[in-house]
Amino acid sequence: MSGSSFRIGEMETTVVYDGEEYSYISVLELGRNNQKVVQMFCDPNGYGNGEIVSSGLTQPIEVNVKLRNVSQQHLELYTKIYKGEERFSFTSFNKKNGRTIVTKESIIKNDPRNGTANESESTLDVNLVIQTAPKNFKDEFKSVA
């Protein structure tokens, strides 16, 4: 997935569901993907400055989060949210540079149990593909004191 990246060790990540807050330190990957595309179309005769057209405006923004060592309780929670098509909030804050990603009224797009079992610590990893409407998404920098 293309998009922006974080330095994982400097990040605090929180999921809020039904008023309950779940915090994570072991986040291996965090990326975002905005489906909006802006293109310019130019006059074939070379006149004008070109017309700007946006597409993908009705597409949700996706945040891809890979969590390490997720407990059975949390996996069951994410599975419940996914199967019930329920909504939740997600926040990730970078302690070093203040970059914050926030989603509200989000859903889990794919089954969080997807993946492979193997003889390593990655067996307990969970990939969450979070979707949210553009109006419920923020990606900003807050001052860090």
Backbone bond lengths (Angstrom), bond angles and torsions (degrees), N, CA, C in turn:
res aa  C-N    CA-C-N  psi(-1)  N-CA   C-N-CA  omega(-1)  CA-C   N-CA-C  phi
1 M - - - 1.446 - - 1.521 108.12 -
2 S 1.283 115.91 127.07 1.456 118.18 176.52 1.516 108.85 -83.54
3 G 1.281 116.40 156.91 1.456 120.26 179.91 1.503 110.04 149.56
4 S 1.313 116.19 -166.76 1.450 119.71 -178.13 1.519 110.76 -85.72
5 S 1.318 115.92 157.90 1.458 121.13 -178.69 1.514 110.36 -127.09
6 F 1.323 115.51 161.34 1.454 123.44 177.87 1.515 108.80 -119.43
7 R 1.330 117.26 158.01 1.456 121.48 164.19 1.516 105.12 -83.46
8 I 1.304 115.77 111.70 1.448 121.64 -167.84 1.530 113.06 -60.95
9 G 1.330 118.71 -38.92 1.455 121.18 -177.33 1.514 114.51 -65.85
10 E 1.318 117.20 -12.82 1.464 121.78 -177.29 1.523 111.64 -104.81
11 M 1.329 117.79 18.04 1.448 121.17 -168.57 1.523 112.76 -117.34
12 E 1.315 116.09 141.23 1.458 122.83 170.52 1.519 107.09 -115.15
13 T 1.325 116.60 125.92 1.461 121.05 -176.18 1.515 109.68 -122.86
14 T 1.330 116.22 136.37 1.457 121.90 -177.16 1.524 110.20 -136.50
15 V 1.333 115.57 137.62 1.457 122.97 171.92 1.519 106.74 -114.44
16 V 1.333 117.11 131.48 1.465 121.49 177.68 1.520 108.20 -117.74
17 Y 1.343 115.22 120.55 1.457 121.22 179.21 1.522 108.90 -135.15
18 D 1.302 116.62 127.34 1.466 123.13 176.85 1.530 111.36 53.23
19 G 1.348 115.65 40.51 1.459 121.45 177.61 1.523 114.51 79.35
20 E 1.319 118.36 -3.90 1.473 123.14 -179.62 1.525 109.33 -99.82
21 E 1.331 116.99 137.48 1.461 122.43 -177.56 1.529 110.21 -106.72
22 Y 1.341 116.31 131.50 1.460 123.33 178.50 1.527 107.40 -121.51
23 S 1.332 117.18 119.46 1.468 121.28 -176.96 1.521 110.51 -108.06
24 Y 1.343 115.23 149.65 1.464 121.55 -177.67 1.519 110.66 -133.78
25 I 1.320 114.60 141.66 1.454 121.55 171.79 1.527 108.99 -107.30
26 S 1.334 116.51 -36.83 1.462 121.63 -174.57 1.524 111.70 -85.64
27 V 1.323 115.61 69.99 1.458 121.39 175.20 1.526 106.87 -102.49
28 L 1.323 116.31 121.29 1.460 120.43 -176.66 1.517 113.01 -90.02
29 E 1.328 116.05 -27.31 1.455 119.03 -173.50 1.516 108.93 -154.48
30 L 1.311 115.86 141.71 1.461 121.18 175.00 1.517 107.94 -148.06
31 G 1.316 116.65 120.30 1.455 120.97 178.52 1.506 109.89 -137.35
32 R 1.301 116.08 161.12 1.465 120.20 177.42 1.511 109.40 -132.78
33 N 1.331 115.10 153.74 1.448 120.42 -179.64 1.519 109.25 -144.00
34 N 1.330 116.02 112.59 1.458 122.00 176.48 1.521 107.02 -95.54
35 Q 1.336 117.06 122.68 1.467 122.04 -175.09 1.529 113.86 -76.43
36 K 1.333 117.12 -8.73 1.465 119.60 -178.69 1.530 110.00 -66.76
37 V 1.330 115.59 135.03 1.461 122.52 178.87 1.531 107.93 -125.84
38 V 1.332 116.61 131.70 1.456 122.19 176.88 1.523 107.71 -112.03
39 Q 1.344 116.13 126.03 1.454 120.46 -178.44 1.523 109.87 -129.71
40 M 1.327 114.40 155.66 1.459 120.31 175.64 1.530 108.21 -113.83
41 F 1.322 115.52 133.91 1.451 121.89 174.07 1.521 107.96 -114.56
42 C 1.327 115.55 129.49 1.469 120.65 -176.38 1.521 110.97 -107.47
43 D 1.307 115.75 153.50 1.454 123.92 177.07 1.533 107.84 -64.55
44 P 1.334 117.80 131.97 1.473 119.67 -179.48 1.530 113.35 -62.77
45 N 1.316 117.38 -19.30 1.464 120.19 179.31 1.526 112.02 -91.55
46 G 1.333 116.93 0.42 1.453 120.47 177.44 1.511 114.95 83.94
47 Y 1.324 118.18 11.86 1.457 120.99 178.82 1.526 110.33 -91.11
48 G 1.282 116.61 153.14 1.466 121.44 174.12 1.524 112.89 81.19
49 N 1.306 113.68 174.44 1.468 120.83 -178.69 1.522 113.22 -98.09
50 G 1.308 117.27 2.12 1.457 121.70 -179.18 1.519 111.74 93.84
51 E 1.308 115.87 150.31 1.465 122.45 177.92 1.527 108.46 -102.83
52 I 1.313 115.67 137.24 1.467 120.78 -179.73 1.525 108.63 -100.01
53 V 1.320 114.81 129.68 1.462 121.58 -179.07 1.524 108.26 -128.62
54 S 1.344 116.58 132.39 1.463 122.18 176.86 1.515 109.52 -105.23
55 S 1.322 115.83 141.80 1.464 120.79 174.71 1.527 108.22 -133.75
56 G 1.308 116.29 168.56 1.450 121.33 -178.55 1.515 113.48 75.80
57 L 1.335 116.62 17.29 1.457 120.63 -176.29 1.527 113.20 -69.21
58 T 1.323 117.07 -21.50 1.459 120.40 -179.65 1.532 112.23 -96.21
59 Q 1.320 116.78 6.58 1.463 120.95 -178.74 1.532 110.94 -91.52
60 P 1.338 117.56 143.51 1.468 119.82 177.51 1.518 111.29 -73.99
61 I 1.316 115.33 159.86 1.460 121.26 171.86 1.523 107.31 -87.10
62 E 1.331 116.73 137.17 1.460 120.94 -179.87 1.517 110.53 -109.97
63 V 1.319 115.21 137.57 1.461 122.87 173.16 1.525 106.26 -119.44
64 N 1.329 117.02 126.40 1.454 122.37 -178.45 1.526 107.86 -107.87
65 V 1.335 116.27 119.93 1.461 121.68 -175.94 1.519 108.76 -123.53
66 K 1.332 116.19 129.53 1.465 120.79 175.46 1.524 108.30 -112.78
67 L 1.340 115.81 115.58 1.458 122.54 -177.85 1.525 110.10 -103.66
68 R 1.329 116.42 140.89 1.466 122.21 179.88 1.526 110.16 -102.59
69 N 1.326 116.68 144.08 1.471 124.09 175.18 1.528 112.80 55.51
70 V 1.308 116.36 51.88 1.456 121.16 179.29 1.531 108.87 -78.83
71 S 1.323 115.99 131.56 1.464 120.36 -179.31 1.524 110.46 -70.77
72 Q 1.316 115.69 162.27 1.458 120.90 177.80 1.527 110.21 -61.00
73 Q 1.327 116.88 -38.09 1.466 121.65 179.32 1.535 110.93 -60.46
74 H 1.328 116.93 -44.72 1.465 119.98 -179.20 1.528 111.23 -71.12
75 L 1.332 117.30 -37.49 1.462 119.99 176.87 1.524 109.88 -62.21
76 E 1.320 116.86 -41.96 1.470 120.47 177.68 1.526 110.60 -64.09
77 L 1.335 117.40 -37.64 1.457 121.00 177.01 1.527 110.71 -61.55
78 Y 1.332 117.39 -48.72 1.462 120.85 -179.43 1.519 111.51 -64.63
79 T 1.331 116.88 -36.46 1.461 120.92 176.90 1.525 109.95 -65.18
80 K 1.324 117.40 -40.70 1.470 122.03 177.24 1.527 110.66 -61.89
81 I 1.342 116.61 -45.57 1.465 120.82 178.98 1.531 109.92 -60.95
82 Y 1.334 116.11 -44.17 1.473 121.42 -179.23 1.527 111.32 -63.97
83 K 1.319 116.94 -52.83 1.467 120.76 -176.25 1.532 111.73 -66.21
84 G 1.321 117.26 -36.79 1.455 121.28 -179.25 1.515 113.55 -82.95
85 E 1.346 116.06 -2.05 1.467 121.68 -177.48 1.522 110.31 51.11
86 E 1.341 114.28 44.64 1.455 121.20 -177.72 1.523 110.80 -91.59
87 R 1.314 116.00 167.72 1.463 121.78 -176.94 1.521 111.55 -111.60
88 F 1.332 115.12 153.25 1.460 122.03 179.94 1.519 108.75 -154.22
89 S 1.331 116.08 176.43 1.471 122.13 177.65 1.521 109.50 -117.75
90 F 1.328 115.70 152.95 1.460 122.47 -178.89 1.522 108.53 -137.14
91 T 1.334 116.58 136.36 1.467 121.52 176.20 1.516 109.18 -136.35
92 S 1.310 115.93 138.20 1.460 121.43 172.35 1.523 107.91 -134.45
93 F 1.329 115.83 127.12 1.463 122.39 -176.11 1.522 109.25 -123.92
94 N 1.334 116.68 125.60 1.456 122.42 176.69 1.520 108.28 -89.16
95 K 1.337 117.23 114.62 1.467 122.06 -174.78 1.525 112.78 -67.46
96 K 1.321 118.03 -23.29 1.459 120.11 -176.84 1.528 112.79 -82.93
97 N 1.330 116.86 -48.11 1.461 118.38 -175.08 1.532 113.95 -111.50
98 G 1.332 118.70 -0.83 1.451 121.85 175.60 1.517 114.98 79.19
99 R 1.333 117.61 6.32 1.464 119.31 179.86 1.524 109.24 -68.72
100 T 1.316 115.46 130.92 1.458 121.71 -175.82 1.522 110.08 -129.80
101 I 1.331 115.66 129.58 1.456 121.80 172.52 1.519 106.73 -112.43
102 V 1.331 116.03 127.51 1.460 121.68 -179.41 1.521 108.80 -130.92
103 T 1.339 116.37 132.47 1.461 121.15 171.31 1.529 107.91 -124.41
104 K 1.313 115.26 145.31 1.466 121.46 175.09 1.522 107.87 -128.01
105 E 1.315 115.79 154.97 1.469 121.25 178.34 1.529 110.92 52.20
106 S 1.335 115.79 43.02 1.458 122.27 -176.54 1.524 111.51 -90.10
107 I 1.325 114.98 162.97 1.467 121.34 172.81 1.532 108.58 -126.42
108 I 1.324 116.07 164.54 1.464 121.49 171.84 1.520 106.55 -98.54
109 K 1.325 116.60 119.01 1.465 122.68 -173.54 1.528 112.86 -73.69
110 N 1.327 117.61 -43.87 1.464 122.05 -174.96 1.523 110.75 -115.95
111 D 1.312 115.81 155.13 1.462 121.62 177.92 1.531 109.41 -58.03
112 P 1.331 118.33 121.05 1.469 120.55 -177.73 1.530 113.17 -68.05
113 R 1.324 117.47 -12.12 1.470 120.51 178.49 1.516 112.24 -83.51
114 N 1.343 117.93 -4.94 1.467 120.05 178.30 1.516 109.47 -60.40
115 G 1.314 116.67 147.51 1.459 120.61 178.43 1.511 110.09 141.25
116 T 1.315 116.27 -171.71 1.455 121.29 -178.28 1.516 110.22 -124.58
117 A 1.320 115.13 149.70 1.464 120.86 174.52 1.522 107.68 -94.88
118 N 1.323 116.26 135.83 1.465 120.56 177.92 1.522 108.55 -151.93
119 E 1.309 116.48 179.05 1.461 120.94 -177.30 1.520 111.12 -93.04
120 S 1.290 116.57 57.56 1.460 120.91 177.01 1.519 108.86 -149.18
121 E 1.321 115.17 173.13 1.457 119.05 -179.74 1.523 112.45 -67.59
122 S 1.321 118.26 -16.52 1.462 120.82 -179.27 1.528 112.28 -71.14
123 T 1.328 118.14 -9.69 1.459 120.97 176.55 1.523 110.81 -59.44
124 L 1.326 117.55 -29.89 1.458 121.57 -178.59 1.526 112.64 -94.09
125 D 1.326 118.15 9.38 1.456 121.64 177.44 1.528 109.98 -74.57
126 V 1.319 115.75 147.39 1.460 121.76 175.95 1.522 107.63 -129.40
127 N 1.323 115.67 130.97 1.468 121.38 175.39 1.515 108.64 -101.63
128 L 1.316 116.26 121.46 1.456 121.32 175.66 1.516 108.52 -108.03
129 V 1.315 116.50 122.97 1.456 121.19 171.82 1.523 104.98 -103.72
130 I 1.334 114.69 107.21 1.457 122.48 -174.22 1.521 108.74 -100.06
131 Q 1.319 116.78 132.23 1.460 120.92 175.86 1.522 109.15 -117.60
132 T 1.334 114.75 141.49 1.461 120.33 176.86 1.526 109.41 -147.62
133 A 1.310 115.88 154.00 1.463 120.61 177.52 1.535 109.04 -69.87
134 P 1.329 118.06 146.05 1.468 120.48 -179.66 1.531 113.80 -52.14
135 K 1.333 118.52 -34.61 1.471 120.26 -179.28 1.528 112.00 -70.10
136 N 1.345 118.00 -17.93 1.461 122.68 -179.32 1.527 112.46 -102.72
137 F 1.332 116.74 18.25 1.467 121.28 -176.20 1.523 110.31 -122.43
138 K 1.331 115.82 136.00 1.465 121.37 173.83 1.526 108.89 -133.46
139 D 1.307 115.56 137.86 1.463 123.30 174.03 1.508 104.86 -136.10
140 E 1.326 116.80 101.56 1.459 120.15 -172.56 1.521 110.53 -143.37
141 F 1.315 114.95 168.79 1.453 121.94 176.05 1.516 108.57 -109.44
142 K 1.328 116.19 126.16 1.460 121.45 175.17 1.512 107.46 -108.14
143 S 1.305 117.24 151.28 1.467 119.70 -178.05 1.525 110.23 -66.48
144 V 1.317 114.99 141.84 1.454 121.77 179.67 1.531 106.91 -112.57
145 A 1.329 117.18 123.24 1.470 120.46 -178.35 1.507 110.69 -93.39
